[in-house]
């Protein structure tokens, strides 16, 4: 995947994205001048709005609720292991749990 710009945050690039049953993995390029927590907050806000717009049942299910995403998230820097992280994200939902080798 070539870097995709995120709407409203032209300096942030989404390099990889994939999901499992109950969570999503994203490899982002965020410039040092931006606060990671603000980027995550904005991504959650934007995607929640778009999902509710596209899927009527989500509008009904989450009516009057602050958000569709959980409050927490995990962040780590990539450093020298970017290719390993990319492969891990690509394999989400495709391998047996507990038996996969990177």
N, C-alpha and C positions, 0 to 999 in steps of 0.2 A: 504494500500500500504506500503510495506516495503521500507525503504529508498533506492532510486536509485541514484547511483553516476553519476555525470554529466561529460561527456567526456572532458578531459583536466583540470578538477577541482576536483581531487579525494577527497578533503576535504569537498566539498559541497554535501549535500544530498538533493534530492527532496523527500519530505515526502508525499505531496499531490499535485495534479494538476487537474484542470478542467477549463472549459471555458464557456462563455456565447456567445451571438451573436457577440460581437465586442471587447472582451477582455478576458484575461486569468488570472486565480488565481493560485498562487503557494505557497506552504508552504515549505520553504527551511531551512535547518540547515547550517548556515554559521559560521565558526570559527571566534572569535573576531579579530584575526590577519589579516583577509581579509576585504577589502573595499567593502561594499555592492554595491556601484555604479559600481565598476569594475566587480563584479559577474553578475549584471544585464546586463551590456554592453556585456559581453562575452556570456551570454545566448542568448541575442538577435542576436548577430553575428552568433553563431553556428546554431541556429534554422533557421535563414534567409538563410544561405548557404544550409542547408539540405533541406528546403522547395523548394528552387530554383532548386536543383539537382533532386528532386523527381517529381516536377510538372512543365512541360515545359511552360504552360501558365503563370506561375509566373515569369519565366525567361524573357519572352517577356514583360509582364506587368510592370516589375520593372527594365528593362534594362536601364542602365545609371542613375539610382536613387540610392542615398546613402543606403537606407535600406527599408525594408518592414514594420518595426515596427515604431510606433510613438516615438518621442523623450522622452516623459514623462513616469513616472511610480510612483506608490505609494508603500511605504514600511512602515511596522509597526512591532514592536516586539510583540511576542506572550505572554510572561509571563505566568500567571496562567490560561489563557483561551485557551490553545491549543486545547482541545476537541471541544470547540465552533467554533473555526476557522476551524478545520477539517470538521465539519458538514456543515458549510457555504460553503466551497469549494466544497464538495461533492454534494450539492444541486443546484449548478449553472445550469441554464437552465431547471430545472425540476419543479419549482413551479411558481404559478401566481405571477407576479410582484406586489409589494405593499401589498400583502396579506400573505406573508410567515412569519411564526414564527419560530425562531430557537428553 
